[in-house]
């Protein structure tokens, strides 16, 4: 017995299905790769932004500490140190102490509990305070290096005081 020939077949052949499946698979692979790169780049930008925010905040706090200095207890003149201890004029919570330990900069007032000035998104890899006398003018120089796994930035400032 012979099967009757089917006319006007509707549907796809096996080859067409395989070709369409390969095209769709390629589109999905491209889309997933592209999306993962966008997410990775966004994370990279977020880390750069966080590092910049840490730098700005630390600069503001150091400027505050260095404004209105009456005396500098540490570091001694001519010796670099990772600790700064100052007495500010007309300030009730003296001394103001800035220290560097374990990758973070900390501030304490009146020998109280130190508070971190940087967060977990930035590591301070170096911090140096120098007290100088430049032709009779007293100054404190601050140099620090902040970094995370995508960027590095630095602070180098000098503040003169009486």
Rosetta blueprint (number, residue, H / E / L):
1 X L
2 X L
3 X L
4 X L
5 X L
6 X L
7 X L
8 X L
9 X L
10 X L
11 X L
12 X L
13 X L
14 X H
15 X H
16 X H
17 X H
18 X H
19 X H
20 X H
21 X H
22 X H
23 X H
24 X H
25 X H
26 X H
27 X H
28 X H
29 X H
30 X H
31 X H
32 X H
33 X H
34 X H
35 X H
36 X H
37 X H
38 X H
39 X H
40 X H
41 X H
42 X H
43 X H
44 X H
45 X H
46 X H
47 X H
48 X H
49 X H
50 X H
51 X H
52 X H
53 X H
54 X H
55 X H
56 X H
57 X H
58 X H
59 X H
60 X H
61 X H
62 X H
63 X H
64 X H
65 X H
66 X H
67 X L
68 X L
69 X E
70 X E
71 X E
72 X E
73 X E
74 X E
75 X L
76 X L
77 X E
78 X L
79 X L
80 X L
81 X E
82 X L
83 X E
84 X E
85 X E
86 X E
87 X E
88 X E
89 X L
90 X L
91 X L
92 X L
93 X L
94 X L
95 X L
96 X E
97 X E
98 X E
99 X E
100 X E
101 X E
102 X L
103 X L
104 X E
105 X E
106 X E
107 X E
108 X E
109 X E
110 X L
111 X L
112 X L
113 X L
114 X L
115 X E
116 X E
117 X L
118 X L
119 X L
120 X L
121 X L
122 X L
123 X E
124 X E
125 X E
126 X E
127 X E
128 X E
129 X E
130 X E
131 X E
132 X E
133 X E
134 X E
135 X L
136 X L
137 X E
138 X E
139 X E
140 X E
141 X E
142 X E
143 X E
144 X E
145 X E
146 X E
147 X E
148 X L
149 X L
150 X L
151 X L
152 X E
153 X E
154 X E
155 X E
156 X E
157 X E
158 X E
159 X E
160 X E
161 X E
162 X L
